[in-house]
Amino acid sequence: MKQILTLVLVASTWLLYAQQTAFIFQVGETSVNVADGSNGITLSFALFPDTLNFEENDIDSLDVEFVASLDYHNIASVKIEQAMLSASDQPSFQRIASVTTNDTNFTASSQHIENILQGATYVFRLTIETKQGQTVILSNRSTTVDLGNIDMYCAKLNNTYRKACHNCFQQDVIPMYAGGLKGALDYTRVIELDIYSSKVLGGNNDAGIWNVRHGPKLQNNKNNCGGGNRNFNICLQDVLDWHNEPLHEGHDPITIFIDLKEGQPGGQGFWRPGHNPIDLDQLLISTFGAANIYTPKDFAGSQPHLQANAIFNNWPSLGDLKNKFIFVLTGKEANINEYIQEVGLNGIAFVSITATSKNEAQNLSGINGAVKPLITYYNIRGQNLPPTNSLDQLNIAQDVAFPNNLFSRVTTTQVLPNSFCFPIPCFGGIFSGLLKPDDFTNANYRKTIQFQVNYPAPRNIGKNFSHWHNGTFFPENGIFYVPAIAPNSSPTVHLFNNHIFSSNANVTQATINNIATGQLIVEPSTHYRMIAGNSIDLQPGVDIKQGSDVDIRIDDCRYTDYTQRQNTQKGEQLTQEEIDKIMHQLSKELYGYQPESEKEVVNLAVFPNPTNNIINISYTNFLIAPSTFTLFDITGRVVKTKQYTPQNEGKQQFSLTINELNEGTYFYTLQVGEQNYNGKLIKME
């Protein structure tokens, strides 16, 4: 969505004060002299927003809109001009919008401005033209355009790799005191829920109610949702509550794998009355809202099915999916078939099939022929293979799934000895206490990424996703690779809650907490991010573990058809000191300030004069120096004094009440810094 810069010009009539042969009217913060007999207008001039931000917006242009309601005689037009500031050249202003007026007029105007450059500073000038051809500058405003992270959210969904949480609804994975299921989202954006439509001892749940538990239990619900051991809808509410927290505004897409579990062996299947595919979809829509869910139909677009779009690598980018939810169903092929056959492309969830071999992934055995074109996720499950073959087995993800840009997730529920585990050690195993967090080795992660497994999932028992040390719970940080560029060329690598920034060049990057480390080849204009619980700076010289050889290449999504991408051209980047110096000079021109010494005061006015009870003192000065206004009677006696301290340079104005003074002639002195200015004032009843 484009960010709009709006310039608002509001005008209304203003009562003018007489000062011998001229009138003065107030324009913004400026007093302007006009010819005797003219009417003036009050104008306020503002830029919204004050700063253009390329960080999270696709924008290379702005729209200027303003409205003027004018009541005057001498002013022919009002215009807005724009210039880009440069340290070496004078600003060259160009008119971008204007209104031409008659005596009483209401006019609106807008102008689209192309090619706003990142990093550049622009000044917008408001001027009026009189019917005599005189041009009067009324106001200057500057705004600096942020340097954009051009590819910050440009990585396509299928080109990102995240450590997922398998069975993270279990209390022994994320205990209640550590935040439960909701707390898991502080460390990963990919979670899994096992749901049952039947009760633990048989029989149906009430319509629309699913239980969440893992394996045979003595309770219908055994989980860390809500206050503990709650239904599926409460688990979903936990996720929604995390999403709604202001701190998480703009979060990356949350993927929820929903594993469809059946009841007792030989019993009824997963889908049953009150628990059919439409009921499940309706629960997801009613909880999260249809607009917040990225669906298979969204992905298919104009294509007849999902694989047709995947072959052309038309996955959306992370920027397209900010604040979104993605649901993926896993489970027995019969349950997947029935879901797709009932809802087709109109379903809310994607579906994933389980593959344990190349042949199975290629042939999609067990999947109805009409369903096959809708498969874009693979659940790669390991087998009890000899160690020499176990790593090679993951080739099915590379050789079968990803030539068509399809997803993979790796899980296993087999209880295998550590030496025979699939590339990721026994994450479905029940080897309580035998496996440590660092058993999830760099080589394992390296292989999963090399073979393009998007969501390597640690085992469900909390040995990898979390661990205890000296009685303290430490959830691990989930890795998330995604490209972007740094906002500057600083050699320091910043690890934020959701980001790792690197310089816009090939760099050696490090990650922490048992994630792939060492030599990580980062393409130009790419960027890698990690979920982290705290803000950390990795200084140059950080200890990078050896043994990594990961080459992750990310598409440059500026050339996709999904979103109009940001202009990559950059303007001249000025320091704040340079900007202040230029704006200072422009302000001097605005106020007609010409003296050599900036100690001097110009445009001094004491009005109305004559007056009956109040006087206004107005002047322009760039010292920000305190001033003292002193009023004397004709004998030289001080009868009134006023202290004033400016807050900003430029136009100053303050008032003084003289109700208690008799009518007559008085003299005044205005002292500003070292300068003194004198004049005469007449008080009338």
Secondary structure as UniProt FT lines:
FT   STRAND          6..13
FT   STRAND          17..19
FT   TURN            20..21
FT   STRAND          22..27
FT   TURN            28..29
FT   STRAND          30..35
FT   TURN            36..37
FT   STRAND          41..48
FT   TURN            55..56
FT   STRAND          61..71
FT   STRAND          75..84
FT   STRAND          94..100
FT   STRAND          104..114
FT   STRAND          121..130
FT   TURN            131..132
FT   STRAND          135..145
FT   TURN            150..154
FT   HELIX           157..159
FT   STRAND          161..162
FT   TURN            166..169
FT   TURN            171..173
FT   HELIX           176..178
FT   HELIX           180..184
FT   TURN            185..187
FT   STRAND          190..196
FT   TURN            200..201
FT   TURN            207..208
FT   STRAND          211..212
FT   TURN            226..227
FT   HELIX           232..244
FT   HELIX           246..248
FT   TURN            249..250
FT   STRAND          254..261
FT   TURN            265..266
FT   TURN            273..274
FT   HELIX           277..288
FT   HELIX           290..292
FT   HELIX           296..300
FT   TURN            301..302
FT   HELIX           306..311
FT   TURN            312..313
FT   HELIX           319..321
FT   TURN            322..323
FT   STRAND          325..331
FT   HELIX           333..343
FT   HELIX           344..346
FT   STRAND          350..355
FT   HELIX           358..363
FT   TURN            364..366
FT   TURN            369..371
FT   HELIX           372..374
FT   STRAND          377..381
FT   HELIX           387..393
FT   HELIX           395..396
FT   HELIX           397..401
FT   HELIX           402..404
FT   STRAND          407..411
FT   HELIX           418..420
FT   TURN            425..428
FT   TURN            432..434
FT   HELIX           437..439
FT   HELIX           442..450
FT   TURN            451..452
FT   STRAND          455..456
FT   TURN            462..463
FT   STRAND          466..469
FT   TURN            470..471
FT   STRAND          472..475
FT   STRAND          479..481
FT   STRAND          493..495
FT   STRAND          500..501
FT   STRAND          519..521
FT   TURN            524..525
FT   STRAND          529..530
FT   STRAND          536..538
FT   TURN            540..541
FT   STRAND          549..551
FT   HELIX           557..559
FT   HELIX           576..590
FT   TURN            591..592
FT   TURN            598..599
FT   STRAND          602..607
FT   STRAND          614..621
FT   STRAND          627..632
FT   TURN            634..635
FT   STRAND          638..644
FT   STRAND          650..657
FT   TURN            659..660
FT   STRAND          664..672
FT   TURN            673..674
FT   STRAND          675..683
//
